[in-house]
């Protein structure tokens, strides 16, 4: 039975989704780190919001965990590096609360422009301070958006309806996408200089931490409005306070803070400052949306292998998963075959897809092949962690789509480069089963089995009889026998499927046969 733990408060609909899909679910909130470490080995999935922080210690204890789902966008509370290293998929729900967060940012922007919270407080205190509040129109003002992804794009759309001019900084925003959105793509320095108001919609990373710094604020227009409904830590809060008190900032509104819950903060009580307690995603619709979405995504992955909105693994739709599965298996076996036979370091590898398979989502196949390739060097590797491990080690990894499939409906080819040679391994599916078609330049047609013996030999008479006789005397039962050679009398390969692992002493005896050049026991 697949088990999931919901560790933070979220809509009951999440639990209902899991139950309806046949997943055993427990809802236990408010756990301490020690309590979570104690029970996490029992679970295949962990659903969280922002309160629970699955760090390296918790992930190390999660011996059965396969997926962590974040009901929301930000995942800085999850140690993604530790999760990736353990092969745990980390998912979020980037679209479930996007509209809600965009609307909150616009609400804060309007509140700053018209000083609504302060005016409301004083009016309810029995005053009528009409002459004290002179707001500004947003019409024809320039809004600078830092981070123009899903939420930033929704903010831009709404700002354009208010007849604002919108400029955006986002390294991943293409010019074509900017044109589609109706925004002008600019560099960060230009945004700070030109904007009448700035709103942030970027994740918190080492590169974005403190992006609105004291130095950056000094370059902005006097009378700027600043809104942050993204992540705490993006702005220098002390610098914002000083800018408000000096009058350089007209107003600032923060929904998120560097330290949360923000029971105390230097900004509290500052004139023209608005604070909300991380309400960006807090609407009834958004809370239900993200809860349902994270439950559906986690259930899909645990039950079918479909991957949606993962931060450390290629996406695989529920429709794709069944069709991809045999190709992923083939790719992993080709990688594993190569990894077990190579003795020198790999400098680069290219994954070439031909025929029907080239029309599919190749990213999962590449990840699986990398996992197979790297596993002999590091046992604790899988298709989640393999791409990151390859990048860390400087392995040059490429994908390509090649013409034709060499008389096959589909073909996956690995081209491996070492310091002194280039090798190729290729395979295909026959009847849905993986087959090896070429191994290091030798053509063959071999099925994979859990235990195999690889022998490279000279193509001379007597070899097959000698090998069969030796294995028979050693009580090694042969299931199937596959042969290939590059030319008559040249180099040949023998792949023997056997019923169990071939011990080293028997491999040594095989090596002693006259025609044999290399022997290796393989497992898949």
C-alpha positions, 0 to 999 in steps of 0.5 A: 500500500502506498502511504502519504503524510500530509504534514501541514494544514491544507484543504480536506480535499487533498486527503479526499483525492488521495483516498479516492485514488487508493492511497493510504493518507495520514494527516499529522500537522505540527510535528517537530523535526524529531517527531517527523524524523521518527515516522517519515520512514513509513511514507512514500510521499510527503505533502507540505506547505511552508511550515514543515521544512524537510531538510537533509536530516529528515530526507536522510531518514526518509528511506522509502520516500519517493516524492515531496509535494509543496502545495504552493510555489516556493520550495525554499523550505525543502532541501532540494539538493538532498532530495535529488541526491536521494532520488526524491522528486520535489513537486510544487503547484505553480499555477494553483495560487497564481491568480490569487497572488497576482490579485494581492500584489495589485491590491497592495499596489492600489492600497499604497497609491491611495493610502487606504489602510492609514485612511481607514484606521484614522476614519474609524478612530473618529477623525475625518482626515480628508486633507491629509491623504493625497494619493496618486493615480496609477494611470500612465505610471510605469510598473517595473516587474522583477520576475515575469514568470506565471505570476509576474505575467498575470500582474502585468496583464492586470496592470495593463488594464489599469493603463499602466506602462509595464517594464520587466526584468527576467533573464528567462523572458524572451523578447517574443514572450515580452511582446505577447504580454505587452511588456518591455523587457529591460535590464535590472538597472534600467528597471530601477531607474525608470519605474514609478512602482516596483513589484517582485515575483521571483523565487528566493535564490542566492542570485535574487537574495537582497535584489532590492538592496540599499544601493539599488533603492538609491538609484530609483525615482523619488516617490517610488512604490515598492511591493513584495508579495513573493518571498521574504529576503528579496528586499533589504528591510532596513534600507526600505525603512530608511527610504520610507523615513527619508521620503524617498519611497512614497510607500511600501507594502510587504506580504513576506518577510525575511523572518516569518512569522514576523511578530517583530520587524523594524518596518512595523509602525513606519509611516506609509508602510503596509504589512500583511501576514503572507496572504498572497495565496490565502483565498478559499479558491487558492487553498483548495486549488493547490491542495487538490493539485499537489494531491493529484500530482503526487498520486499520479507519480506514485501510482503511474509514474507521471511527473508534473511540475517537478523541480528536479526531474523532467515532466512526464504526463499521465498519457505519456507515462505508459508509452515512455516506460519501455523506452526508459527501461531500454535507455537505462539498460543501455546506460548500465551496459556501457557503465559496467564495461567501460574502465576509463573515465567518460568525458562526454556522452551524446544520446541520439534518438531515431525513429518513433522514439524521437517524437516522444519526450526524450528527457526522461530517457536521457535521465534514465540512461545517465543513471545506468551509466553512472551507477557502477561508479556510484551506487546511490544514483537514479534518474532523478539525481543523475543529471545533477551528478553529471553536471557536478562532475563536468560530464558533457551531456548532449541530446540529438534527434537523428535521421532514420533508425537504421532499419528499425522503427525506433532506436536509442544510441549512446555515443560515449567519448573518453580521453582516447576513443569514441564508442557507440551502444544502441538498442531498440524495442522488439515487442515492447522488450529492450534489445541490444543491437550494437555494442562498441561497433559489433552488431548483434541482437541480444535480449537483456536479462538480470545476470549476464556474462560479457566476453570479448574474444577473437573470432576463432573456432573452438571458443564457444565449445570451450566456454560452454564446457567451462560454464557447465563444469562450474554449474553455471546454467546458460539461459540464452547465448548471443553472438556478434562479430565485426568481421570474420576472424576479427573481434567478437562479442559473446553475451551469455544470459545465466541464472545467477551471478558468475563468481570472480573465480569462474570469470578468471577461468574464462579469461584463461581461454586462449581466444578471450581478451576480456570478461565481465559479469553484468547485472541489470 
